Amino acid sequence: MIFNFFKKHLNKRLKAFLIKRYNSLKDCIHIFKSKIFFFKGNFQKDLIIYDDSFPFLISGFRYEEFTELLKAFENSSIIMNHGGYAISNDYQNRVEDYKIKHNDLKDKLSFNKGRININTKLFYCVFQGNIGLNLPWLELNKIPFVFTLYPGGGFQMGNAGQNKVLSRVLSSPQFRRVIVTQSCTREYLLKNNLCSPEKISYIFGCVVPQISLEKDLTQKKYYLKGKKTFDVCFCAAKYMEFGIDKGYDVFIESALSLANNFDFIRFHVIGGFNKDEIDVTKLEEKITFYGYQNFEDLSRLYLNMDVIVSPNKPFVLGNGYFDGFPLGTVVEAVFNGVVALATDELQQNTEFLDGEEIIIIKSSPQSIVTEIIKFINSPEKLYFIAERGRERFIEVYSYESQMEPRIDLLKQEILSLSN
């Protein structure tokens, strides 16, 4: 029904272009479901950003990055399409709150309604899904674009269908540059001849709210340094049964092993899991479930944690799915003085010293148990890595390391397009 409607009513020029570029008009129908109709008006921006969650704080890295970009580029705007999150009933309230907090940017916000002027020197967005959605309009109107290829968001390494979409994006005549945040992403693009090396910019990690780097740790407690318990936490969203992709099953198995040998150890589960996911009756009062937490409450919980365990595995959730390294929950924990025990099966770690700033583990109960026992036997090592890790994470996720390279890259592209 949708297909027949658009086949009948589409502008002839646009219809002809889509069929020529994409072979089949039916392949493009998903583009129109958002009800956004871009056109190239007379007034030109330097930069237009597009996103499907902004300004939801649930995606803090996008909130931070796009806010800083809007500040850095005077002649800029952002197109907001809230379809990326099911929790959208308070979308207008989120936008109004943002306008109050960032009054100087309120006129730069536009909604996914009706016709939108997309006349800009450069277009920018994050995730494969978002650039794939907008590609037809960008090509039709000859709008150059840059995008960030984060893990997730439609990017699945080795998935033939998604590779086709990615290849189409990276071969577009309007494509200028792709930012990758993981070394394995860069290697994947090069190995599969999807992109030339000079068009790939590697910026490890992601943008984080800078308030996270300014934590007050005067109330921070560690094992035998303010408390008698050794507290181990797990924090992740639930995407599949038993949380196998995030290693929740591995975490619980390691907890059962440790609880049998140490009465003073406690376990904490934050996120999408509860006591019914996997049988934890043997842990009794030693395990606590908190559900999803907001930013402020999560920070308070981390102040009592010694280590965070992240035994996640790639390609378990589905063909080609993998997580960035380290998970955002791990980054936030380290900012709060928690030692990170994280897997790195794809060898994405290019920034942190194993054993001094982070502990790289295998996704196995024995690997987790071994490292935690080392800390129990040598608490000074726990304190040392917590301090060194926090210092290094602050450096890696600083404005200078994350935002400045992005801003410089976009400015260079805009300048080259202006000449």
C-alpha positions in Angstrom: 0.0 0.0 0.0 2.8 2.4 1.0 4.8 1.4 -2.1 1.8 2.0 -4.5 1.1 5.4 -2.9 4.7 6.7 -3.4 5.0 5.1 -6.8 2.0 7.1 -7.9 2.7 10.4 -6.2 6.5 10.9 -6.2 8.0 13.7 -8.1 9.0 12.4 -11.5 12.6 13.7 -11.2 13.0 12.1 -7.8 11.4 8.9 -8.9 13.7 8.6 -11.9 16.7 9.3 -9.8 15.9 6.8 -7.2 15.2 4.0 -9.7 18.5 4.8 -11.5 20.6 4.9 -8.4 19.0 2.2 -6.4 17.7 -0.1 -9.2 14.3 -0.5 -7.5 12.0 2.1 -6.0 10.7 -0.5 -3.6 14.2 -0.6 -1.9 13.8 3.0 -0.9 10.3 3.1 0.5 11.8 3.0 4.1 13.2 6.5 3.4 9.8 8.0 3.1 8.4 6.5 6.3 10.1 9.3 8.3 7.9 11.8 6.4 10.9 14.2 5.9 11.0 15.8 2.5 14.3 17.6 1.9 14.7 20.3 -0.7 17.6 22.7 -1.6 16.4 26.2 -0.8 18.1 29.5 -1.4 19.6 30.0 2.1 22.8 27.9 2.6 24.2 26.6 5.9 27.8 25.7 6.5 26.8 22.5 8.4 23.6 20.6 8.8 23.5 17.7 11.3 20.8 15.0 11.3 20.0 12.7 14.2 17.3 10.3 15.4 17.6 10.7 19.1 18.8 14.2 19.9 18.3 15.8 22.4 17.5 12.6 24.5 20.1 12.3 27.3 19.8 8.5 27.0 22.3 9.0 24.2 24.7 11.2 26.1 27.5 11.1 23.5 25.3 12.4 20.8 23.8 15.1 23.0 27.3 16.3 23.9 28.8 16.0 20.4 26.0 17.8 18.5 25.7 20.5 21.1 29.4 21.3 20.8 29.2 21.2 17.0 26.3 23.7 17.0 28.4 26.0 19.2 31.5 25.6 17.0 29.8 26.3 13.7 27.8 29.6 13.8 26.0 28.9 10.6 24.7 25.4 11.5 21.5 23.6 12.4 20.3 20.1 13.4 17.4 18.2 11.9 15.8 16.1 14.7 14.0 12.9 13.9 13.0 11.2 17.2 12.0 7.9 15.5 15.2 6.2 16.8 13.7 5.7 20.3 10.4 4.2 21.3 10.4 6.4 24.4 9.2 9.5 22.5 6.0 10.6 24.3 7.9 13.3 26.1 9.9 14.3 23.0 8.6 17.9 22.9 9.4 18.3 26.6 13.0 17.2 26.0 13.3 19.7 23.2 11.9 22.5 25.4 14.3 21.6 28.2 17.1 21.7 25.7 16.1 25.2 24.5 16.0 26.5 28.1 19.4 25.1 28.9 21.0 26.1 25.5 19.0 29.3 24.7 21.7 30.5 22.3 21.1 27.3 20.2 17.3 27.2 20.1 17.0 28.6 16.7 19.3 25.9 15.3 16.8 23.1 16.0 14.4 21.9 13.3 11.9 19.1 13.4 11.2 16.2 11.0 8.0 17.7 9.7 7.1 18.6 6.2 9.6 20.2 3.8 13.1 21.0 5.1 15.7 23.2 3.5 18.8 21.0 3.3 20.9 23.5 1.3 24.3 23.2 3.1 27.9 23.1 2.3 28.3 19.9 4.4 26.0 17.3 6.0 26.9 15.3 9.0 25.4 12.4 11.0 26.5 9.4 13.0 25.7 5.7 12.4 25.4 3.8 9.1 21.6 3.7 9.4 21.3 7.4 9.5 23.5 8.1 6.5 21.9 5.3 4.5 18.5 6.8 5.2 19.5 10.3 4.0 21.7 9.2 1.1 19.1 9.6 -1.7 18.3 13.2 -0.8 22.0 14.1 -0.5 22.8 12.6 -3.9 19.8 14.1 -5.6 20.6 17.6 -4.3 24.4 17.1 -4.6 25.1 17.7 -0.9 28.6 16.6 0.3 28.6 14.6 3.6 30.8 13.3 6.4 29.6 10.6 8.9 30.9 8.7 11.9 30.7 4.9 11.6 30.2 3.8 15.1 29.6 0.1 16.0 25.9 -0.7 15.9 23.3 1.5 14.2 23.1 -0.7 11.1 26.9 -1.5 10.9 27.4 -5.3 10.9 30.8 -6.6 9.9 30.6 -9.4 7.5 26.8 -9.0 6.8 26.4 -9.0 3.1 23.1 -7.0 3.1 24.6 -4.2 5.3 27.8 -4.3 3.3 25.8 -3.4 0.2 24.4 -0.4 2.0 27.8 0.7 3.3 29.4 0.2 -0.1 26.7 2.4 -1.6 27.4 5.2 0.9 31.2 5.0 0.7 31.1 5.0 -3.2 28.7 8.0 -3.4 30.0 11.0 -5.3 28.9 13.1 -2.4 31.0 11.2 0.2 33.9 13.1 1.7 35.1 11.4 4.8 34.2 8.8 7.4 35.2 8.9 11.0 35.8 5.5 12.6 36.2 5.0 16.4 37.5 1.5 16.5 40.7 0.1 14.9 38.8 -3.0 13.7 36.4 -0.8 11.8 39.2 0.9 9.9 40.8 -2.5 9.2 37.5 -3.9 8.0 36.9 -1.0 5.5 40.4 -1.3 4.1 40.5 -5.1 4.0 37.2 -5.2 2.1 38.1 -2.3 -0.2 35.1 -0.3 0.9 37.0 2.9 1.4 40.4 4.4 0.5 42.7 5.1 3.5 42.9 8.9 2.9 39.1 9.2 3.4 39.2 7.4 6.8 39.8 9.4 10.0 40.5 7.4 13.1 39.4 9.0 16.4 39.3 6.3 19.2 36.3 6.2 21.5 33.4 8.7 21.5 32.4 12.0 22.9 31.3 12.0 26.5 29.6 14.6 28.6 32.5 16.6 30.0 30.8 16.8 33.4 31.8 13.2 33.7 35.4 14.1 33.8 35.0 16.4 36.8 33.7 13.9 39.3 34.0 14.6 43.0 35.5 11.5 44.5 35.9 12.7 48.1 33.2 10.2 49.1 34.8 7.3 47.1 35.3 4.1 49.0 37.4 1.0 48.2 37.8 -2.4 49.8 39.6 -1.9 53.1 39.7 1.8 52.4 36.4 3.1 53.8 34.5 -0.3 53.7 35.0 -3.9 54.5 33.2 -5.3 51.4 34.7 -5.9 47.9 32.0 -4.7 45.5 31.8 -6.0 41.9 29.3 -4.5 39.5 27.9 -5.4 36.0 26.2 -2.7 34.0 24.5 -3.3 30.6 21.3 -3.1 28.7 19.5 -6.3 27.8 19.2 -7.2 24.1 18.9 -11.0 24.3 17.9 -13.8 26.8 20.4 -14.3 29.6 22.5 -11.3 28.3 24.9 -13.6 26.5 26.1 -10.9 24.2 27.1 -8.7 27.2 28.4 -11.7 29.2 25.8 -11.5 32.0 25.8 -15.3 32.2 29.6 -15.3 32.6 29.3 -12.7 35.3 26.8 -14.7 37.3 28.9 -17.8 37.1 32.0 -16.0 38.3 29.9 -14.5 41.1 28.8 -17.9 42.3 32.4 -19.1 42.4 33.7 -16.1 44.3 30.8 -16.1 46.8 31.6 -19.6 47.8 35.1 -18.5 48.9 34.7 -14.9 50.2 32.0 -13.9 52.6 32.8 -10.2 52.2 32.3 -9.9 48.4 29.1 -8.3 47.0 27.7 -8.2 43.5 25.7 -5.4 41.9 23.7 -5.6 38.6 22.7 -2.4 36.9 20.6 -2.3 33.7 18.1 -4.7 32.1 18.5 -7.8 34.2 16.7 -9.0 37.3 16.9 -12.0 39.7 14.7 -14.1 37.4 16.9 -13.9 34.4 19.4 -16.5 35.8 19.0 -18.4 39.1 20.8 -16.4 41.7 19.2 -17.9 44.9 22.6 -19.3 46.0 23.9 -15.7 46.2 21.1 -14.7 48.5 21.8 -11.3 50.1 25.2 -10.9 48.3 23.6 -9.7 45.1 21.6 -6.5 44.4 19.6 -5.5 41.3 19.1 -1.8 40.5 17.5 -1.8 37.0 18.3 1.1 34.7 19.7 4.2 36.4 19.8 7.8 35.4 23.1 9.6 35.2 23.2 11.0 38.7 22.1 7.8 40.5 24.6 5.7 38.5 27.4 8.0 39.6 26.4 7.6 43.2 26.4 3.8 42.9 29.8 3.7 41.3 31.3 5.5 44.3 30.9 2.3 46.3 32.2 -0.1 43.6 35.6 -1.6 43.4 35.5 -3.1 39.9 33.2 -3.3 36.9 33.1 -6.5 34.9 32.4 -6.3 31.1 32.7 -9.8 29.6 30.9 -8.9 26.4 31.4 -11.0 23.2 31.2 -9.9 19.5 29.0 -11.5 16.9 26.7 -13.2 19.5 23.7 -10.9 19.2 23.6 -11.4 15.4 25.7 -11.7 12.3 28.3 -8.9 12.4 27.2 -7.2 15.6 29.9 -6.0 17.9 30.4 -3.5 20.7 32.8 -0.6 20.8 35.6 -0.8 23.3 35.2 -0.1 26.1 31.4 0.0 26.7 30.0 3.4 27.7 29.0 2.1 31.1 32.6 1.1 31.7 33.9 4.5 30.7 31.5 6.2 33.2 32.6 3.7 35.9 36.3 4.5 35.4 35.6 8.2 35.7 34.1 7.4 39.1 37.3 5.5 40.3 36.2 2.0 39.4 38.7 -0.5 37.9 37.6 -1.9 34.6 37.8 -5.6 33.8 36.9 -5.8 30.1 37.2 -8.2 27.2 38.8 -7.2 23.9 38.4 -10.1 21.5 38.6 -7.9 18.4 41.8 -6.2 19.8 40.3 -2.7 19.7 42.3 -1.4 22.6 44.9 1.1 21.3 44.9 3.5 24.2 45.1 1.9 27.6 47.9 -0.1 29.3 46.7 -3.6 30.3 47.5 -4.2 34.0 48.1 -0.5 34.7 45.1 1.4 33.4 42.6 -1.4 32.6 42.5 -5.2 33.0 41.9 -7.1 29.8 40.0 -10.4 30.5 38.6 -13.3 28.6 34.9 -13.8 28.6 35.1 -16.7 31.1 34.3 -17.0 34.8 37.9 -18.2 35.6 39.4 -15.1 34.0 37.2 -12.8 36.1 37.8 -14.8 39.3 41.5 -14.8 38.9 41.8 -11.0 38.5 39.5 -10.3 41.4 41.4 -12.6 43.7 44.6 -10.7 42.8 42.9 -7.5 44.0 41.6 -9.1 47.2 45.1 -10.3 48.0 46.7 -7.0 47.0 44.4 -4.0 47.5 47.2 -1.6 46.8 47.1 -2.8 43.2 43.3 -2.0 43.1 43.9 1.6 44.3 46.8 2.1 41.9 44.9 1.0 38.7 41.8 2.9 39.8 43.8 6.1 39.9 46.0 5.5 36.8 42.9 4.3 34.8 40.9 7.4 35.7 43.7 9.7 34.7 44.2 8.0 31.4 40.5 7.8 30.6 40.1 11.5 31.4 42.9 12.2 28.9 41.5 10.0 26.2 37.9 11.3 26.5 38.8 15.0 27.0 37.4 17.7 24.8 40.8 18.1 23.2 41.1 14.5 22.3 37.5 13.9 21.1 35.8 17.2 20.0 38.7 19.2 18.6 39.7 16.6 16.0 36.0 16.3 14.8 35.6 20.1 14.6 38.9 20.5 12.8 38.0 17.8 10.3 34.6 19.3 9.5 36.1 22.8 9.2 38.7 21.5 6.7 36.0 19.9 4.6 33.8 23.0 4.6 36.8 25.2 3.7 37.7 22.9 0.8 34.1 23.0 -0.5 34.1 26.8 -0.3 37.2 27.2 -2.5 
